[in-house]
Amino acid sequence: MIQQLETVLKALGEPTRLKIVKLLSVRELCVCELEAVLGISQPRISQHLRVLKEAGIVKERKERQRSFYSLAGTLKTGEIASFAEYMRAEIAQLPELSPEVARLQNLDCNEAVRKCKNSPLP
């Protein structure tokens, strides 16, 4: 679960890709339409779309020589729901975070943390 979330959040962690996702939430668009709306080159848009496609956020539909892009259904339900579920879950219930949970529980015993917290502020 955490790897898929990481992939999606990395893909969405870029302003142009966020704009593309928002535009595609309105309607299906081809690259030339995105180019006209965003004012950036076709190769740059294609790079962004590739990242979004690999993350499963957008899907492509080919019609003759043109590709049309829209949001994949998983973004609307899957990843967003998974992220919300992940954030609501008790940290101790997430096996992939068990080493971090153990360290968090023993934070008061950590000498480096104690030293940092006790050092005077400038």
Backbone as ProteinMPNN parsed JSONL, in Angstrom:
{"seq_chain_A": "MIQQLETVLKALGEPTRLKIVKLLSVRELCVCELEAVLGISQPRISQHLRVLKEAGIVKERKERQRSFYSLAGTLKTGEIASFAEYMRAEIAQLPELSPEVARLQNLDCNEAVRKCKNSPLP", "coords_chain_A": {"N_chain_A": [[0.827, -1.193, 0.0], [1.922, 1.256, 0.809], [3.895, 1.777, -1.099], [2.455, 2.176, -3.491], [0.987, 4.438, -2.777], [3.117, 6.203, -2.44], [4.076, 6.388, -5.078], [1.856, 7.58, -6.369], [1.603, 9.994, -4.916], [4.087, 11.179, -5.442], [3.836, 11.555, -8.175], [1.782, 13.417, -8.191], [2.998, 15.466, -6.938], [3.934, 17.766, -8.263], [3.543, 20.91, -9.678], [2.59, 21.375, -12.391], [1.618, 18.874, -13.138], [-0.411, 18.579, -11.274], [-2.121, 20.569, -12.212], [-2.775, 19.489, -14.705], [-4.163, 17.179, -13.898], [-6.343, 18.365, -12.619], [-7.512, 19.713, -14.797], [-8.195, 17.494, -16.357], [-10.106, 16.462, -14.752], [-12.27, 17.874, -15.396], [-12.846, 17.366, -18.095], [-12.186, 15.022, -20.784], [-9.13, 15.337, -22.536], [-6.963, 16.092, -25.316], [-3.429, 16.04, -26.151], [-2.754, 18.355, -27.623], [-4.764, 20.094, -26.843], [-4.248, 20.361, -24.109], [-1.765, 21.539, -24.343], [-2.459, 24.033, -25.458], [-4.028, 25.114, -23.397], [-2.326, 25.113, -21.132], [-0.034, 26.334, -22.032], [2.497, 25.251, -22.471], [5.108, 23.235, -23.963], [4.52, 20.5, -26.276], [6.235, 18.19, -25.939], [6.909, 18.437, -23.175], [4.394, 18.254, -21.945], [3.732, 15.666, -22.71], [5.688, 14.249, -21.276], [4.862, 14.753, -18.633], [2.325, 13.547, -18.719], [3.078, 10.907, -19.133], [4.267, 10.244, -16.647], [2.026, 10.527, -14.992], [0.393, 8.577, -16.103], [1.888, 6.229, -15.628], [1.666, 6.16, -12.898], [-0.902, 5.446, -12.651], [-2.872, 7.343, -12.634], [-3.936, 8.762, -14.775], [-5.614, 7.818, -17.808], [-5.261, 6.631, -21.159], [-6.74, 7.101, -24.322], [-6.82, 6.038, -27.552], [-7.478, 7.492, -30.671], [-7.603, 7.197, -33.926], [-4.877, 8.962, -35.011], [-4.501, 10.362, -32.752], [-4.195, 10.907, -29.238], [-6.23, 10.726, -26.407], [-6.751, 11.903, -23.135], [-7.827, 11.076, -19.85], [-9.037, 11.067, -16.452], [-8.135, 8.24, -14.566], [-10.248, 5.784, -13.191], [-9.338, 4.805, -10.766], [-8.04, 6.852, -9.388], [-10.086, 8.446, -8.566], [-11.379, 6.829, -6.753], [-9.815, 4.599, -5.704], [-6.84, 5.256, -4.977], [-7.111, 7.694, -3.562], [-8.985, 6.999, -1.64], [-7.508, 4.971, -0.429], [-5.384, 6.455, 0.594], [-6.684, 8.097, 2.44], [-7.635, 6.116, 4.161], [-5.211, 5.053, 5.021], [-4.167, 7.253, 6.441], [-6.026, 7.437, 8.488], [-5.701, 5.103, 9.878], [-4.52, 3.435, 12.809], [-1.22, 3.924, 13.81], [0.226, 1.761, 14.809], [-1.007, -0.36, 13.611], [-0.01, -0.601, 11.102], [1.968, -2.6, 9.415], [4.205, -2.091, 7.791], [5.383, 0.045, 8.962], [6.439, -0.77, 11.358], [9.185, -0.808, 12.406], [9.632, 1.95, 12.675], [7.588, 2.645, 14.431], [8.408, 1.347, 16.758], [10.779, 2.774, 17.295], [9.668, 5.309, 17.654], [8.172, 4.924, 19.962], [10.195, 4.609, 21.783], [11.452, 7.017, 21.905], [11.978, 8.858, 23.957], [14.069, 7.678, 25.237], [16.173, 7.954, 23.573], [19.393, 8.997, 23.149], [20.543, 10.966, 21.444], [18.32, 12.517, 20.763], [17.534, 13.43, 23.267], [19.782, 14.967, 23.941], [19.654, 16.917, 21.928], [17.205, 18.174, 22.506], [17.763, 19.246, 24.98], [19.72, 21.089, 24.531], [20.726, 24.527, 24.495], [18.763, 27.031, 22.895], [19.61, 29.152, 20.133]], "CA_chain_A": [[0.0, 0.0, 0.0], [2.726, 2.462, 0.95], [4.605, 2.04, -2.354], [1.508, 2.752, -4.45], [0.733, 5.807, -2.32], [4.312, 6.993, -2.739], [4.081, 6.631, -6.523], [0.794, 8.544, -6.681], [1.91, 11.303, -4.328], [5.206, 11.749, -6.204], [3.3, 12.017, -9.461], [0.966, 14.61, -7.95], [3.812, 16.463, -6.25], [4.512, 18.702, -9.224], [2.436, 21.826, -9.995], [2.002, 21.197, -13.727], [0.836, 17.637, -13.13], [-1.65, 18.874, -10.538], [-2.992, 21.318, -13.131], [-3.268, 18.534, -15.703], [-5.171, 16.34, -13.241], [-7.546, 19.182, -12.416], [-8.128, 19.912, -16.115], [-8.797, 16.228, -16.779], [-11.295, 16.201, -13.935], [-13.369, 18.586, -16.059], [-13.202, 16.592, -19.292], [-11.127, 14.363, -21.522], [-8.4, 16.283, -23.381], [-5.814, 15.579, -26.052], [-2.202, 16.77, -25.844], [-2.78, 19.701, -28.208], [-5.648, 20.92, -26.012], [-3.488, 20.663, -22.895], [-0.723, 22.484, -24.766], [-3.089, 25.348, -25.623], [-4.507, 25.606, -22.104], [-1.228, 25.304, -20.185], [1.012, 27.168, -22.612], [3.807, 24.599, -22.459], [5.344, 22.46, -25.182], [3.985, 19.145, -26.389], [7.09, 17.197, -25.278], [6.792, 18.564, -21.712], [3.092, 17.698, -21.564], [3.837, 14.216, -22.87], [6.466, 13.738, -20.138], [3.992, 14.784, -17.456], [1.283, 12.533, -18.906], [3.707, 9.596, -18.944], [4.388, 10.039, -15.198], [0.668, 10.344, -14.462], [-0.082, 7.275, -16.588], [2.618, 5.185, -14.909], [1.149, 6.132, -11.526], [-2.288, 4.992, -12.697], [-3.749, 8.481, -12.373], [-4.664, 9.062, -16.009], [-5.662, 6.751, -18.807], [-5.146, 7.123, -22.529], [-7.621, 6.492, -25.316], [-6.334, 6.416, -28.885], [-8.468, 7.641, -31.733], [-6.78, 7.423, -35.113], [-3.497, 9.341, -34.687], [-4.545, 11.261, -31.595], [-4.433, 10.299, -27.927], [-7.052, 11.51, -25.487], [-6.452, 11.548, -21.752], [-8.849, 11.339, -18.835], [-8.661, 10.498, -15.163], [-8.426, 6.825, -14.36], [-11.203, 5.619, -12.105], [-8.68, 4.502, -9.496], [-7.727, 8.082, -8.653], [-11.325, 8.931, -7.963], [-11.802, 5.978, -5.64], [-8.758, 3.769, -5.138], [-5.713, 5.847, -4.277], [-7.55, 8.697, -2.601], [-9.581, 6.25, -0.531], [-6.411, 4.289, 0.258], [-4.631, 7.45, 1.35], [-7.512, 8.48, 3.587], [-7.624, 4.961, 5.063], [-3.852, 5.001, 5.564], [-4.016, 8.326, 7.421], [-6.932, 7.171, 9.618], [-5.288, 3.886, 10.583], [-3.603, 3.556, 13.94], [0.13, 3.67, 13.303], [0.646, 0.425, 15.232], [-1.662, -1.34, 12.745], [0.629, -0.573, 9.789], [3.168, -3.425, 9.557], [5.359, -1.525, 7.094], [5.966, 1.082, 9.822], [6.752, -1.323, 12.683], [10.457, -0.317, 12.966], [9.466, 3.352, 13.049], [6.725, 2.671, 15.617], [9.255, 0.974, 17.9], [11.662, 3.91, 17.593], [8.827, 6.394, 18.162], [7.806, 4.597, 21.341], [11.393, 4.713, 22.621], [12.08, 8.299, 21.607], [12.466, 9.499, 25.182], [15.31, 7.006, 25.64], [17.183, 8.203, 22.547], [20.38, 9.953, 23.664], [20.7, 12.094, 20.512], [17.127, 13.361, 20.891], [17.615, 14.077, 24.576], [20.829, 15.983, 23.843], [19.125, 17.982, 21.063], [16.134, 18.891, 23.212], [18.313, 19.932, 26.147], [20.702, 22.114, 24.159], [20.119, 25.865, 24.486], [18.425, 27.598, 21.587], [20.396, 30.371, 19.865]], "C_chain_A": [[0.868, 1.254, 0.0], [3.469, 2.791, -0.346], [3.684, 2.665, -3.397], [1.18, 4.189, -4.075], [1.906, 6.711, -2.649], [4.358, 7.349, -4.22], [3.064, 7.695, -6.901], [1.147, 9.927, -6.155], [3.096, 11.969, -5.016], [4.71, 12.304, -7.533], [2.505, 13.302, -9.29], [1.767, 15.745, -7.321], [4.521, 17.43, -7.172], [3.377, 19.593, -9.714], [1.788, 21.622, -11.367], [1.153, 19.937, -13.774], [-0.455, 17.815, -12.343], [-2.633, 19.633, -11.423], [-3.6, 20.379, -14.168], [-4.376, 17.673, -15.102], [-6.461, 17.124, -13.047], [-8.265, 19.415, -13.742], [-8.828, 18.637, -16.588], [-9.986, 15.843, -15.912], [-12.519, 16.888, -14.528], [-13.834, 17.809, -17.277], [-11.966, 15.951, -19.898], [-10.465, 15.382, -22.449], [-7.292, 15.564, -24.137], [-4.608, 16.466, -25.731], [-2.245, 18.186, -26.4], [-3.697, 20.635, -27.416], [-4.945, 21.308, -24.708], [-2.389, 21.685, -23.184], [-1.29, 23.9, -24.861], [-3.517, 25.943, -24.283], [-3.34, 25.964, -21.18], [-0.111, 26.2, -20.713], [2.407, 26.578, -22.48], [3.895, 23.642, -23.64], [4.762, 21.049, -25.103], [4.904, 18.115, -25.731], [6.999, 17.245, -23.746], [5.471, 17.966, -21.228], [3.132, 16.176, -21.654], [4.623, 13.584, -21.726], [5.601, 13.683, -18.878], [2.909, 13.707, -17.547], [1.839, 11.126, -18.702], [3.815, 9.274, -17.451], [3.019, 9.75, -14.588], [0.081, 8.995, -14.882], [0.574, 6.133, -15.822], [2.135, 5.055, -13.465], [-0.299, 5.662, -11.479], [-3.305, 6.093, -12.466], [-4.558, 8.862, -13.606], [-4.657, 7.838, -16.913], [-5.689, 7.399, -20.181], [-6.113, 6.359, -23.421], [-7.151, 6.981, -26.676], [-7.496, 6.451, -29.864], [-7.716, 8.101, -32.973], [-5.354, 7.765, -34.679], [-3.409, 10.195, -33.427], [-4.812, 10.461, -30.321], [-5.222, 11.261, -27.064], [-6.808, 10.984, -24.077], [-7.603, 11.927, -20.84], [-8.352, 10.733, -17.525], [-9.029, 9.027, -15.119], [-9.364, 6.719, -13.168], [-10.553, 5.375, -10.753], [-8.341, 5.758, -8.715], [-8.958, 8.571, -7.922], [-11.716, 8.112, -6.74], [-10.619, 5.311, -4.953], [-7.703, 4.477, -4.322], [-6.139, 6.868, -3.235], [-8.175, 8.009, -1.39], [-8.494, 5.537, 0.266], [-5.616, 5.262, 1.114], [-5.402, 7.866, 2.597], [-7.519, 7.355, 4.627], [-6.274, 4.851, 5.771], [-3.678, 6.044, 6.669], [-4.905, 8.107, 8.649], [-6.464, 5.998, 10.475], [-4.382, 4.225, 11.764], [-2.218, 3.151, 13.443], [0.612, 2.262, 13.658], [0.038, -0.673, 14.36], [-1.033, -1.405, 11.357], [1.951, -1.335, 9.859], [4.401, -2.832, 8.875], [6.039, -0.417, 7.9], [6.398, 0.544, 11.185], [8.121, -0.89, 13.214], [10.352, 1.135, 13.447], [8.609, 3.494, 14.306], [7.555, 2.356, 16.86], [10.17, 2.131, 18.286], [10.878, 5.083, 18.16], [8.481, 6.162, 19.634], [8.986, 4.745, 22.3], [12.123, 6.039, 22.441], [12.659, 8.971, 22.843], [13.781, 8.888, 25.666], [16.455, 7.28, 24.665], [18.109, 9.325, 23.006], [20.531, 11.171, 22.752], [19.519, 13.056, 20.613], [17.177, 14.121, 22.21], [18.628, 15.221, 24.545], [20.33, 17.182, 23.038], [18.101, 18.829, 21.808], [16.657, 19.689, 24.409], [19.336, 21.003, 25.801], [20.016, 23.474, 24.101], [19.857, 26.338, 23.061], [19.228, 28.868, 21.375], [19.604, 31.64, 20.099]], "O_chain_A": [[0.585, 2.207, -0.725], [3.655, 3.966, -0.662], [4.089, 3.583, -4.11], [1.101, 5.06, -4.942], [1.72, 7.847, -3.084], [4.649, 8.491, -4.575], [3.372, 8.609, -7.666], [1.007, 10.92, -6.869], [3.116, 13.191, -5.163], [5.116, 13.385, -7.96], [2.55, 14.181, -10.151], [1.265, 16.861, -7.188], [5.628, 17.869, -6.863], [2.339, 19.079, -10.129], [0.564, 21.689, -11.487], [0.084, 19.931, -14.385], [-1.486, 17.254, -12.714], [-3.835, 19.373, -11.388], [-4.79, 20.461, -14.472], [-5.413, 17.465, -15.732], [-7.55, 16.601, -13.285], [-9.491, 19.326, -13.807], [-9.922, 18.695, -17.151], [-10.786, 14.99, -16.296], [-13.656, 16.54, -14.21], [-15.03, 17.607, -17.487], [-10.837, 16.304, -19.556], [-11.148, 16.193, -23.074], [-6.75, 14.563, -23.668], [-4.754, 17.52, -25.111], [-1.821, 19.125, -25.727], [-3.435, 21.834, -27.33], [-5.04, 22.452, -24.262], [-2.12, 22.575, -22.377], [-0.668, 24.854, -24.394], [-3.379, 27.147, -24.065], [-3.367, 27.004, -20.522], [0.665, 26.758, -19.937], [3.39, 27.313, -22.388], [2.882, 23.286, -24.241], [4.547, 20.495, -24.025], [4.41, 17.236, -25.024], [7.012, 16.2, -23.096], [5.436, 17.258, -20.222], [2.623, 15.482, -20.774], [4.269, 12.504, -21.255], [5.608, 12.69, -18.152], [2.615, 13.035, -16.559], [1.155, 10.255, -18.163], [3.492, 8.163, -17.032], [2.873, 8.842, -13.77], [-0.636, 8.353, -14.115], [-0.095, 5.183, -15.417], [2.188, 3.973, -12.881], [-0.865, 5.495, -10.398], [-4.461, 5.822, -12.14], [-5.724, 9.241, -13.498], [-3.811, 6.951, -16.793], [-6.086, 8.554, -20.34], [-6.283, 5.147, -23.296], [-7.088, 8.185, -26.928], [-8.362, 5.576, -29.881], [-7.255, 9.24, -33.056], [-4.691, 6.944, -34.045], [-2.335, 10.692, -33.088], [-5.552, 9.477, -30.327], [-4.923, 12.454, -26.998], [-6.676, 9.779, -23.859], [-8.263, 12.95, -21.026], [-7.374, 9.986, -17.5], [-10.097, 8.623, -15.578], [-9.262, 7.509, -12.229], [-11.132, 5.694, -9.715], [-8.353, 5.73, -7.485], [-8.875, 9.053, -6.792], [-12.315, 8.637, -5.801], [-10.445, 5.451, -3.743], [-7.661, 4.324, -3.101], [-5.582, 6.901, -2.138], [-7.92, 8.395, -0.249], [-8.547, 5.5, 1.495], [-5.219, 4.931, 2.231], [-4.83, 7.973, 3.682], [-7.421, 7.611, 5.827], [-6.21, 4.587, 6.972], [-3.104, 5.747, 7.717], [-4.559, 8.554, 9.743], [-6.794, 5.915, 11.658], [-3.593, 5.169, 11.718], [-2.07, 2.152, 12.74], [1.335, 1.643, 12.876], [0.523, -1.804, 14.372], [-1.479, -2.188, 10.517], [2.954, -0.783, 10.313], [5.523, -3.048, 9.333], [7.143, 0.011, 7.561], [6.695, 1.331, 12.084], [8.219, -0.617, 14.411], [10.906, 1.501, 14.483], [8.868, 4.356, 15.146], [7.421, 3.018, 17.889], [10.322, 2.437, 19.469], [11.365, 5.78, 19.051], [8.496, 7.091, 20.442], [8.794, 4.98, 23.493], [13.296, 6.155, 22.795], [13.722, 9.588, 22.774], [14.52, 9.52, 26.421], [17.59, 6.875, 24.916], [17.673, 10.455, 23.225], [20.637, 12.295, 23.242], [19.7, 14.273, 20.554], [16.894, 15.318, 22.255], [18.365, 16.308, 25.058], [20.559, 18.329, 23.422], [18.135, 20.058, 21.743], [16.057, 20.69, 24.802], [19.774, 21.747, 26.679], [18.855, 23.567, 23.703], [20.637, 26.073, 22.147], [19.502, 29.591, 22.333], [20.13, 32.738, 19.916]]}, "name": "protein", "num_of_chains": 1, "seq": "MIQQLETVLKALGEPTRLKIVKLLSVRELCVCELEAVLGISQPRISQHLRVLKEAGIVKERKERQRSFYSLAGTLKTGEIASFAEYMRAEIAQLPELSPEVARLQNLDCNEAVRKCKNSPLP"}
